[in-house]
Structure formats: structure tokens, C-alpha cells
């Protein structure tokens, strides 16, 4: 379900861009966000089966921390690559 919703949102981006209106773009963005959230939630038990039983909880708790540190490092390092608002 999450993959279908994510894919549908991505397909909706093209008509939204061609129409030049905000509402279709917002609907497509919402569909992509909902699909990605469902995919991430559904992937936790799937990925946990590849880790030893003693490490499953730590792995699931570690992944969001690694993701947020990547976001933070992009804010610091990416500012020089792509300056915003001059």
C-alpha cells in the first residue's frame, strides 16, 4: 500500500508541474509523504529479521538517529554548495 501511494504521488507530480497550480502539487506531495511514512514503518519488522535477536531493537532505534545526523550535516555542509536567499 505504501509503495503504491508513493508511486501514485510521484506520477502525480508531472501533471501538477504542467498545470502550474499549487493544489495539485500539494496533493502529490502529500501522497508521497504518506507513502514514504507507510514504507518506513512497514520496513522496520522486515529489516529487524536480518539482525540477531539481541540487536534488533538497537538497530531500529539507531536508524532514525543516523538519518537525522545526515540531515544536520547537510544543513551545515550543504549551505556552501547551495546558498539560500542572497
Secondary structure, 3 states (H helix, E strand, C coil): CHHHHHHHHHHHHHHHHHHCCHHHHHHHHHHHHHHHHHHHHHHHHHHHCCCCCCCHHHHHHHHHHHHHHHHHHHHHHHHHHCCCCC
